């Protein structure tokens, strides 16, 4: 809620529920309305997030390891996907536990310490911002893959993509940190403007991708048999790029579905609108967090190599667990025999 709510009033609860003091750039949390309006929503959304945490952490870690441990998957597209998985991993590891604890503290104490609220707000905006900008970068990379085609490998490299990823993280952290030295509402509005720009870039990139794919399909139909044979390797390479573009479109589409509620609320506030109930913030945040559990499933579904890598890691984990269990059984049996002797 503090992560999303933009308000002009910076009066918040202080060290006790009865005292009021300013909590930096955060808006008023309205703790006095918890029991009358938000108790049930707080409880349900907290439980949903706590339930999703184990899968979000484990599944995204599997995606990261499946990509980074396999040299054949060190492509620009998949490295950007691993960056998305890393931000989702941090959401499951840090943001969701903070959110659930935040809501339960509201319900039980009608109060959340200022420092806790700041940590939650900052971690939310950093992870959300990185995800949105990386999503735009991934869409542009896929457009370049189809547009440049044969020149793509020369101009778009894995090393260059990693530099872009590092720049995204540094830029987002610095932008979020500007709240401490300037007007917090101005920084939030600037972030929203950047998210809107990223959304427009993402939509434009996929519009261009669909046009390129349709044009290529028409060209295939028009080709004669002799041309098809002579351009077989060229066509196969292009088909691989097209397949990857379609897979990325699925991932981007699901990301947008889960992130759009947050962006819509932000755009509504950006335009000067008001939200009647703080429960809206709780639900849109929870929907945005849920994508951290959905994304690994989509990645495994749409990409065979990632799916195989995740399965390989899972088999290793189960094998190590079985070996550890057998070792413990053998040790216990030996200790029992020694005790009888």
Secondary structure per residue as TSV (DSSP state, phi and psi in degrees):
chain	resnum	aa	ss	phi	psi
A	1	X	-	360.0	-52.5
A	2	X	T	-60.7	-29.2
A	3	X	T	-66.9	-28.1
A	4	X	T	-108.1	-37.2
A	5	X	-	-67.6	123.3
A	6	X	-	-106.9	118.1
A	7	X	-	-137.5	158.8
A	8	X	S	-83.1	-23.7
A	9	X	-	-90.1	118.8
A	10	X	-	-100.2	20.6
A	11	X	E	-83.3	124.3
A	12	X	E	-135.1	170.4
A	13	X	E	-72.3	143.8
A	14	X	-	-96.8	-136.9
A	15	X	S	-70.7	-21.3
A	16	X	S	-132.3	160.9
A	17	X	T	-61.2	-19.9
A	18	X	T	-89.9	-13.1
A	19	X	-	-104.3	146.0
A	20	X	E	-119.1	138.5
A	21	X	E	-157.3	163.1
A	22	X	E	-75.3	132.9
A	23	X	-	-109.6	72.6
A	24	X	T	51.9	-124.5
A	25	X	T	-95.4	2.8
A	26	X	-	-79.4	147.1
A	27	X	-	-79.7	177.0
A	28	X	-	-68.6	127.3
A	29	X	-	-83.9	-15.9
A	30	X	-	55.7	53.4
A	31	X	G	-62.5	-25.8
A	32	X	G	-66.3	-14.2
A	33	X	G	-98.7	3.6
A	34	X	I	-60.5	-55.8
A	35	X	I	-68.6	-30.4
A	36	X	I	-84.9	-27.5
A	37	X	I	-127.7	-31.9
A	38	X	I	-117.5	-1.4
A	39	X	H	-58.2	-50.7
A	40	X	H	-64.9	-45.1
A	41	X	H	-62.3	-42.9
A	42	X	H	-58.3	-45.4
A	43	X	H	-66.2	-46.5
A	44	X	H	-65.2	-46.9
A	45	X	H	-67.4	-33.9
A	46	X	H	-64.6	-44.8
A	47	X	H	-65.1	-39.1
A	48	X	H	-60.6	-46.1
A	49	X	H	-66.4	-41.9
A	50	X	H	-63.2	-34.0
A	51	X	H	-69.9	-32.5
A	52	X	H	-83.4	-19.3
A	53	X	H	-55.8	-51.4
A	54	X	H	-58.1	-42.9
A	55	X	H	-69.8	-40.8
A	56	X	H	-60.3	-43.5
A	57	X	H	-67.4	-51.5
A	58	X	H	-65.9	-49.1
A	59	X	H	-65.2	-43.1
A	60	X	H	-68.6	-34.3
A	61	X	H	-63.6	-38.7
A	62	X	H	-63.3	-42.0
A	63	X	H	-62.9	-45.2
A	64	X	H	-60.1	-47.4
A	65	X	H	-67.4	-38.2
A	66	X	H	-61.2	-35.5
A	67	X	H	-82.2	-47.5
A	68	X	H	-72.7	-28.0
A	69	X	T	-84.4	-10.2
A	70	X	-	-114.4	110.6
A	71	X	G	-60.7	-30.4
A	72	X	G	-69.0	-15.6
A	73	X	G	-98.3	6.6
A	74	X	-	-82.7	58.8
A	75	X	S	-101.3	160.0
A	76	X	H	-55.4	-44.1
A	77	X	H	-62.1	-47.8
A	78	X	H	-73.3	-27.1
A	79	X	H	-68.6	-37.3
A	80	X	H	-66.3	-36.7
A	81	X	H	-63.1	-39.5
A	82	X	H	-66.4	-31.1
A	83	X	H	-65.8	-42.4
A	84	X	H	-60.9	-43.4
A	85	X	H	-63.5	-35.6
A	86	X	H	-66.8	-42.3
A	87	X	H	-65.2	-37.1
A	88	X	H	-67.0	-36.2
A	89	X	H	-61.1	-43.0
A	90	X	H	-67.8	-33.6
A	91	X	I	-62.2	-44.9
A	92	X	I	-68.8	-34.3
A	93	X	I	-80.8	-36.2
A	94	X	I	-118.1	-55.8
A	95	X	I	-69.0	-48.1
A	96	X	H	-62.9	-43.7
A	97	X	H	-60.1	-39.0
A	98	X	H	-64.1	-41.5
A	99	X	H	-62.2	-50.9
A	100	X	H	-59.8	-42.6
A	101	X	H	-65.3	-40.1
A	102	X	H	-54.9	-51.4
A	103	X	H	-66.2	-40.2
A	104	X	H	-68.7	-35.4
A	105	X	H	-65.3	-38.9
A	106	X	H	-58.9	-46.4
A	107	X	H	-67.9	-38.0
A	108	X	H	-88.8	-34.1
A	109	X	H	-115.9	-6.8
A	110	X	S	53.8	35.0
A	111	X	-	-169.0	142.4
A	112	X	-	-133.0	127.2
A	113	X	-	-55.9	147.1
A	114	X	H	-58.0	-44.8
A	115	X	H	-60.3	-40.1
A	116	X	H	-64.9	-42.3
A	117	X	H	-63.1	-40.3
A	118	X	H	-64.7	-44.6
A	119	X	H	-61.3	-43.8
A	120	X	H	-63.7	-46.5
A	121	X	H	-61.2	-46.2
A	122	X	H	-66.0	-43.6
A	123	X	H	-65.9	-37.7
A	124	X	H	-61.4	-50.2
A	125	X	H	-68.1	-35.0
A	126	X	H	-65.1	-51.2
A	127	X	H	-66.8	-41.4
A	128	X	H	-65.2	-43.0
A	129	X	H	-64.1	-44.2
A	130	X	H	-60.6	-43.0
A	131	X	H	-61.2	-44.7
A	132	X	H	-68.3	-44.0
A	133	X	H	-68.8	-39.8
A	134	X	H	-64.4	-36.4
A	135	X	H	-60.3	-42.1
A	136	X	H	-65.6	-42.4
A	137	X	H	-63.0	-38.9
A	138	X	H	-64.8	-40.8
A	139	X	H	-64.6	-42.7
A	140	X	H	-64.8	-38.8
A	141	X	H	-62.4	-40.4
A	142	X	H	-69.2	-35.4
A	143	X	H	-63.6	-44.3
A	144	X	H	-64.4	-35.3
A	145	X	H	-60.4	-37.7
A	146	X	H	-84.6	-35.9
A	147	X	H	-73.0	-45.4
A	148	X	H	-82.7	-36.0
A	149	X	G	54.4	-100.0
A	150	X	G	-66.1	-28.5
A	151	X	G	-86.6	-6.0
A	152	X	H	-58.1	-46.2
A	153	X	H	-62.7	-26.8
A	154	X	H	-80.5	-36.4
A	155	X	H	-94.2	-31.2
A	156	X	S	-113.9	110.1
A	157	X	-	-117.8	160.2
A	158	X	H	-62.7	-39.9
A	159	X	H	-61.6	-43.1
A	160	X	H	-64.0	-38.6
A	161	X	H	-65.1	-41.1
A	162	X	H	-62.4	-37.2
A	163	X	H	-64.6	-38.6
A	164	X	H	-64.2	-42.3
A	165	X	H	-60.7	-45.9
A	166	X	H	-61.1	-41.8
A	167	X	H	-63.9	-37.7
A	168	X	H	-62.5	-46.3
A	169	X	H	-63.8	-46.9
A	170	X	H	-63.1	-45.6
A	171	X	H	-62.3	-40.9
A	172	X	H	-69.6	-40.6
A	173	X	H	-63.9	-43.5
A	174	X	H	-64.6	-41.9
A	175	X	H	-63.6	-43.9
A	176	X	H	-64.3	-33.7
A	177	X	H	-73.7	-16.7
A	178	X	G	-62.7	-18.5
A	179	X	G	-60.2	-25.9
A	180	X	G	-80.5	-15.7
A	181	X	T	-118.4	-5.7
A	182	X	S	-140.7	-159.1
A	183	X	-	-77.2	116.7
A	184	X	H	-62.1	-39.5
A	185	X	H	-66.6	-35.7
A	186	X	H	-64.6	-42.3
A	187	X	H	-64.1	-42.3
A	188	X	H	-61.3	-44.8
A	189	X	H	-62.6	-37.0
A	190	X	H	-65.2	-42.0
A	191	X	H	-61.8	-42.5
A	192	X	H	-63.0	-41.8
A	193	X	H	-61.2	-39.8
A	194	X	H	-65.7	-40.9
A	195	X	H	-63.2	-41.3
A	196	X	H	-63.2	-42.3
A	197	X	H	-61.7	-43.8
A	198	X	H	-62.0	-38.7
A	199	X	H	-62.8	-43.8
A	200	X	H	-64.4	-42.7
A	201	X	H	-62.6	-42.6
A	202	X	H	-62.1	-47.1
A	203	X	H	-63.6	-41.7
A	204	X	H	-64.2	-42.5
A	205	X	H	-61.1	-43.1
A	206	X	H	-74.6	-28.8
A	207	X	H	-62.2	-45.0
A	208	X	H	-66.0	-37.1
A	209	X	H	-61.1	-46.2
A	210	X	H	-63.2	-37.5
A	211	X	H	-65.7	-41.3
A	212	X	H	-65.5	-42.7
A	213	X	H	-62.9	-43.3
A	214	X	H	-64.1	-41.2
A	215	X	H	-63.7	-39.8
A	216	X	H	-67.8	-36.4
A	217	X	H	-64.2	-39.2
A	218	X	H	-65.1	-38.3
A	219	X	H	-64.8	-38.4
A	220	X	H	-63.1	-41.9
A	221	X	H	-63.9	-36.3
A	222	X	H	-80.0	-17.0
A	223	X	-	-69.4	147.0
A	224	X	-	-93.1	172.3
A	225	X	H	-61.5	-39.6
A	226	X	H	-64.8	-43.2
A	227	X	H	-66.4	-37.0
A	228	X	H	-62.0	-41.5
A	229	X	H	-67.4	-41.2
A	230	X	H	-72.7	-24.5
A	231	X	T	-108.6	27.1
A	232	X	H	-62.1	-48.9
A	233	X	H	-65.3	-39.8
A	234	X	H	-59.9	-45.5
A	235	X	H	-65.5	-41.1
A	236	X	H	-62.7	-41.1
A	237	X	H	-62.7	-41.9
A	238	X	H	-68.1	-38.7
A	239	X	H	-62.6	-36.5
A	240	X	H	-64.4	-42.1
A	241	X	H	-63.6	-39.9
A	242	X	H	-66.8	-41.1
A	243	X	H	-63.0	-42.6
A	244	X	H	-63.9	-38.6
A	245	X	H	-62.3	-40.8
A	246	X	H	-65.0	-41.9
A	247	X	H	-62.1	-42.9
A	248	X	H	-64.0	-35.9
A	249	X	H	-61.7	-39.7
A	250	X	H	-60.6	-47.1
A	251	X	H	-63.9	-46.0
A	252	X	H	-62.6	-40.7
A	253	X	H	-60.4	-46.0
A	254	X	H	-65.9	-38.6
A	255	X	H	-58.7	-46.3
A	256	X	H	-64.9	-39.2
A	257	X	H	-58.8	-43.4
A	258	X	H	-80.1	-27.2
A	259	X	H	-91.3	-20.0
A	260	X	H	-61.2	-38.8
A	261	X	H	-55.6	-42.3
A	262	X	H	-62.8	-45.6
A	263	X	H	-66.4	-37.1
A	264	X	H	-63.2	-44.7
A	265	X	H	-61.6	-42.5
A	266	X	H	-65.0	-41.6
A	267	X	H	-64.8	-36.8
A	268	X	H	-62.4	-44.3
A	269	X	H	-70.4	-36.8
A	270	X	H	-59.6	-33.9
A	271	X	T	-83.1	1.6
A	272	X	T	97.6	5.8
A	273	X	-	-78.9	167.0
A	274	X	-	-123.3	154.6
A	275	X	-	-108.7	126.0
A	276	X	S	-71.9	-31.3
A	277	X	-	-131.3	137.1
A	278	X	T	-71.1	-11.9
A	279	X	H	-60.7	-28.6
A	280	X	H	-59.4	-42.4
A	281	X	H	-64.6	-39.6
A	282	X	H	-61.7	-42.4
A	283	X	H	-73.6	-41.3
A	284	X	H	-68.9	-33.5
A	285	X	H	-65.7	-43.1
A	286	X	H	-63.0	-40.5
A	287	X	H	-62.6	-42.6
A	288	X	H	-63.4	-39.2
A	289	X	H	-68.0	-32.7
A	290	X	H	-61.7	-26.9
A	291	X	H	-64.5	-21.2
A	292	X	H	-66.8	-24.3
A	293	X	H	-92.4	-26.2
A	294	X	H	-81.2	-37.2
A	295	X	H	-56.6	-45.6
A	296	X	H	-60.6	-33.6
A	297	X	H	-66.1	-43.5
A	298	X	H	-64.8	-41.9
A	299	X	H	-60.9	-45.0
A	300	X	H	-67.7	-33.9
A	301	X	H	-70.3	-42.9
A	302	X	H	-89.9	-15.6
A	303	X	-	-125.6	114.1
A	304	X	H	-64.2	-40.9
A	305	X	H	-65.1	-42.2
A	306	X	H	-64.6	-41.6
A	307	X	H	-61.1	-43.6
A	308	X	H	-66.7	-39.5
A	309	X	H	-64.1	-40.9
A	310	X	H	-64.7	-41.0
A	311	X	H	-64.2	-38.4
A	312	X	H	-64.4	-42.8
A	313	X	H	-64.3	-41.2
A	314	X	H	-62.7	-42.2
A	315	X	H	-62.5	-39.9
A	316	X	H	-62.8	-42.1
A	317	X	H	-63.1	-43.8
A	318	X	H	-67.0	-36.6
A	319	X	H	-65.7	-44.3
A	320	X	H	-64.6	-37.9
A	321	X	H	-65.6	-40.9
A	322	X	H	-65.4	-41.8
A	323	X	H	-63.5	-42.0
A	324	X	H	-63.7	-41.7
A	325	X	H	-64.4	-43.1
A	326	X	H	-64.2	-39.9
A	327	X	H	-62.7	-40.9
A	328	X	H	-66.0	-38.9
A	329	X	H	-64.3	-43.1
A	330	X	H	-64.4	-43.0
A	331	X	H	-61.5	-42.0
A	332	X	H	-65.2	-41.3
A	333	X	H	-63.1	-41.1
A	334	X	H	-64.2	-41.3
A	335	X	H	-66.5	-35.6
A	336	X	H	-65.6	-42.5
A	337	X	H	-64.8	-40.6
A	338	X	H	-63.3	-36.1
A	339	X	H	-70.2	-33.9
A	340	X	H	-70.6	-35.3
A	341	X	-	-68.7	360.0
